[in-house]
Each structure stands twice: as C-alpha cells, then as structure tokens.
Amino acid sequence: MNTKHIEKILEEFGQQVVNDAKANLLYEKGSTVLGESIRFEVVPDSQGFTTRFYMENYGEYLDKGVSGNQNEVSYEDTKGTIRSSPYKYTTKGPPIDIISKWIKRKGIEPKGLGRGRSKDTGQYVSGFAYLISRKIKREGIKSLSFFQRPVGIGYKELKDNFLKELKLDIETYITTFYRPK
C-alpha cells in the first residue's frame, strides 16, 4: 500500500516539533550547540512508522530539569501534566572545572573571590565556580520543557489529522487495485 500521505504527515509533525523545540531553546538559552543538534527522522518499522527525535545527551536534563538536594524541580510532560524530575543531585554537584570554563567563555570576571588550583585537574579554578556548583547542587537546574511541550502540542494535531491522511492512502490503494470497466 502506498503510504505517502501518512509519511508526509509524520514528516510535518517531526519538523514542527523540531522547529518549536529549537525556538523554545533559543528563547530560553540563546543559540546553543544543543539547539543545532535537535533533529528527527521517520523510520518504517514492523508496526508502520516511527518518528525518532535526536539531540545532545544533556538535552534531557535541560528539558526535564534536575532536582537539587534541597529543592525539587518539576517539568511539564507531553500531556501537560506536571511531574517531578527523574534526575537529582545527591552527593555530587556539577564539575567545577566545567563551570570554570563556562565562566571564562562568558567573560565573567568575579571580584574578590580569588583563584586556586583544582586537585583533580591542576587547572586554575575560581571560587566563583565553586559557589555556582554548590548552588546548582542545592537548588537544581530549572526545567525548560523546551521539547516536551512541542511534542504534546504536535501530537494533538497529529491525532486530529492522521485519520484524514490514512483515508486518502486507503482510497488511493482501493482505486489503484479496483478499476471498474
């Protein structure tokens, strides 16, 4: 059976979700490597078709947030339900050397906090990076739901339009094999 209408609507769904997710991320964080990595593909499988989405690994942490050891973070899932983040800082916080690199990349110059060497890497680490790491560990990382929301909205639209497209594919299939004389 020719399934071009079904494939077309799944392609539109995937493209809409990717565009909305990128727009949400751009609004929240600006231009990022994560935003550039978001993509999708429609793949045939044994049950029909699957729309698969891909992004950098840390995208899920930003999307669903990370609870701190003193603060619980929630996110909005694809159905619009508020859920607790499945991720949590317990004993360790984010790596200080990574935060130190982020501070340098952003051009932030904290005053009066001094610098010292990291015992693990030997790099110079600012006291400011240590304070940021401690705060993230305590408070967590806020959920952006930049991906969950577009998937939920897109899925509602997909459900509404899918039967129409399936009907077109079935009609095309029937008229192709049944031609009255």
ZIDAVEN-V276501 format. One record per residue. N is the residue number from 1. RES is the residue in one letter. SS is DSSP state (H for helix, E for strand, C for the rest). PSI is psi in whole degrees, -180 to 180 (none if undefined). Layout:
# ZIDAVEN-V276501
n res ss psi
N RES SS PSI
N RES SS PSI
This chain:
# ZIDAVEN-V276501
n res ss psi
1 M C 139
2 N C 124
3 T C 31
4 K H -33
5 H H -40
6 I H -46
7 E H -39
8 K H -44
9 I H -34
10 L H -37
11 E H -44
12 E H -41
13 F H -51
14 G H -44
15 Q H -39
16 Q H -43
17 V H -46
18 V H -46
19 N H -45
20 D H -41
21 A H -43
22 K H -41
23 A H -43
24 N H -44
25 L H -39
26 L H -40
27 Y H -43
28 E H -41
29 K H -9
30 G C -171
31 S C 125
32 T C 163
33 V H -37
34 L H -46
35 G H -39
36 E H -24
37 S H -12
38 I C 126
39 R E 175
40 F E 167
41 E E 148
42 V E 122
43 V E 129
44 P E 141
45 D E -173
46 S C -23
47 Q C -4
48 G E -106
49 F E 151
50 T E 136
51 T E 118
52 R E 137
53 F E 144
54 Y E 147
55 M C 171
56 E C 150
57 N C -38
58 Y C -5
59 G H -36
60 E H -34
61 Y H -40
62 L H -37
63 D H -47
64 K H -10
65 G C 171
66 V E 124
67 S E 144
68 G C 178
69 N C -7
70 Q C 2
71 N C 132
72 E C 134
73 V C 140
74 S E 160
75 Y E 163
76 E E 121
77 D C -175
78 T C -22
79 K C 3
80 G C 7
81 T C 138
82 I E 124
83 R E 155
84 S E 144
85 S C 138
86 P C -6
87 Y C 145
88 K E 139
89 Y C 130
90 T C -74
91 T C -30
92 K C 147
93 G C -173
94 P C 151
95 P C 131
96 I H -37
97 D H -34
98 I H -43
99 I H -37
100 S H -42
101 K H -40
102 W H -43
103 I H -45
104 K H -44
105 R H -36
106 K H -12
107 G C 25
108 I C 130
109 E C 90
110 P C 146
111 K C 138
112 G C 8
113 L C -14
114 G C 175
115 R E 153
116 G E 174
117 R E 141
118 S C 136
119 K C -32
120 D C -48
121 T C -18
122 G C -1
123 Q C 156
124 Y E 131
125 V E 133
126 S E 153
127 G H -26
128 F H -41
129 A H -40
130 Y H -44
131 L H -41
132 I H -45
133 S H -43
134 R H -41
135 K H -43
136 I H -42
137 K H -41
138 R H -48
139 E H -26
140 G E -173
141 I E 124
142 K C 140
143 S C 137
144 L C -22
145 S C 35
146 F C -23
147 F C -38
148 Q H -46
149 R H -51
150 P H -35
151 V H -44
152 G H -46
153 I H -45
154 G H -37
155 Y H -39
156 K H -44
157 E H -38
158 L H -44
159 K H -40
160 D H -37
161 N H -14
162 F H -44
163 L H -35
164 K H -44
165 E H -37
166 L H -41
167 K H -43
168 L H -42
169 D H -40
170 I H -43
171 E H -42
172 T H -42
173 Y H -45
174 I H -46
175 T H -24
176 T H -39
177 F H -13
178 Y C 105
179 R C 106
180 P C 149
181 K C none
